[in-house]
Amino acid sequence: MGDEICPVETALRVIGGKWTLLILRDLMTGPKRFGELRKSLGGVSPKTLSLRLRELEQDGILTRTVYPEVPLRVEYALTDAGATLSDVIDVLRQWGAQWVKPPQSVATTHPIPK
């Protein structure tokens, strides 16, 4: 491709990090607090979630709002630029639904030789 900038590569630099698409999926329904995101994502460590949120904020995909309350309340929400990714999330959801296979029993997957 020469010196051209690949749009797919550019997009992946922003949304290709581990957990990033799932964070975006969760924020599509509205602002979320750190704890809500962590609970929804399951296995993500606080350190990794903080890093991803910071990267998305720096890229202009989400905002971080700190409310001066006790205890401190912080919410993350998509920016207008972040909201444009809803079509990407929807297409990935549709594609994933087509590729979901019903679980097979161990006996069907690995038959026991006779």
C-alpha positions as CSV (number, residue, x, y, z in Angstrom):
1,M,0.0,0.0,0.0
2,G,3.0,2.3,-0.1
3,D,2.9,5.4,2.0
4,E,-0.9,5.5,2.2
5,I,-2.5,5.4,5.6
6,C,-4.7,2.3,5.9
7,P,-8.1,3.3,7.4
8,V,-8.5,-0.2,8.9
9,E,-5.1,0.1,10.6
10,T,-6.1,3.5,11.9
11,A,-9.4,2.2,13.3
12,L,-7.7,-0.8,15.0
13,R,-5.2,1.5,16.7
14,V,-8.1,3.2,18.4
15,I,-10.5,0.3,19.0
16,G,-8.4,-2.8,18.7
17,G,-7.0,-3.1,22.2
18,K,-8.1,-5.9,24.5
19,W,-11.4,-5.1,26.2
20,T,-11.9,-1.9,24.1
21,L,-14.8,-3.1,22.0
22,L,-16.6,-4.5,25.0
23,I,-16.1,-1.2,26.9
24,L,-17.7,0.6,23.9
25,R,-20.5,-2.0,23.8
26,D,-21.4,-1.2,27.4
27,L,-21.2,2.6,26.9
28,M,-23.6,2.5,24.0
29,T,-26.5,2.2,26.4
30,G,-25.4,5.3,28.3
31,P,-22.9,6.6,30.9
32,K,-21.3,4.0,33.3
33,R,-19.3,4.2,36.4
34,F,-16.0,2.3,36.7
35,G,-17.5,-0.4,38.9
36,E,-20.4,-1.0,36.5
37,L,-17.9,-1.5,33.6
38,R,-15.7,-3.8,35.6
39,K,-18.6,-5.9,36.7
40,S,-20.0,-6.2,33.2
41,L,-16.6,-7.1,31.7
42,G,-15.9,-9.8,34.3
43,G,-12.2,-10.7,34.0
44,V,-10.7,-7.3,33.3
45,S,-8.3,-6.1,35.9
46,P,-8.7,-2.6,37.4
47,K,-5.3,-1.6,36.0
48,T,-6.2,-2.7,32.4
49,L,-9.7,-1.1,32.6
50,S,-8.2,2.2,33.8
51,L,-5.6,2.1,31.0
52,R,-8.2,1.4,28.3
53,L,-10.5,4.1,29.5
54,R,-7.6,6.6,29.6
55,E,-6.6,5.7,26.0
56,L,-10.2,6.1,24.8
57,E,-10.5,9.4,26.5
58,Q,-7.2,10.6,24.9
59,D,-8.5,9.5,21.5
60,G,-11.7,11.5,22.0
61,I,-13.9,8.5,22.1
62,L,-15.2,8.9,25.6
63,T,-15.4,11.5,28.3
64,R,-14.6,11.1,32.0
65,T,-16.8,13.3,34.3
66,V,-15.8,13.6,38.0
67,Y,-18.6,14.8,40.3
68,P,-17.5,16.6,43.4
69,E,-19.5,14.3,45.8
70,V,-18.6,12.2,48.8
71,P,-17.8,9.5,47.9
72,L,-16.4,10.7,44.6
73,R,-18.4,9.7,41.6
74,V,-16.8,9.3,38.1
75,E,-18.8,8.5,35.0
76,Y,-17.6,7.5,31.6
77,A,-19.7,8.4,28.5
78,L,-19.2,8.3,24.7
79,T,-18.5,11.5,22.9
80,D,-20.2,12.2,19.6
81,A,-17.2,10.6,17.9
82,G,-17.5,7.5,20.1
83,A,-21.2,7.2,19.4
84,T,-20.4,6.9,15.6
85,L,-19.0,3.5,16.5
86,S,-22.5,2.1,17.2
87,D,-22.8,0.8,13.7
88,V,-19.5,-1.0,14.1
89,I,-20.7,-2.6,17.3
90,D,-24.0,-3.6,15.7
91,V,-22.3,-5.2,12.7
92,L,-19.9,-7.1,15.0
93,R,-22.9,-8.2,17.1
94,Q,-24.7,-9.5,14.0
95,W,-21.6,-11.2,12.7
96,G,-21.0,-12.9,16.1
97,A,-24.6,-14.1,16.3
98,Q,-24.1,-15.9,12.9
99,W,-21.0,-17.6,14.1
100,V,-22.3,-18.8,17.5
101,K,-22.4,-22.6,17.5
102,P,-24.5,-24.5,20.0
103,P,-22.3,-26.2,22.6
104,Q,-21.5,-29.8,21.8
105,S,-21.2,-32.6,24.3
106,V,-17.8,-34.0,24.9
107,A,-19.0,-37.4,23.4
108,T,-20.0,-35.7,20.2
109,T,-16.8,-33.6,19.9
110,H,-14.4,-36.4,20.8
111,P,-16.0,-39.9,20.2
112,I,-14.6,-42.7,22.3
113,P,-12.9,-45.2,20.0
114,K,-14.3,-48.8,20.1
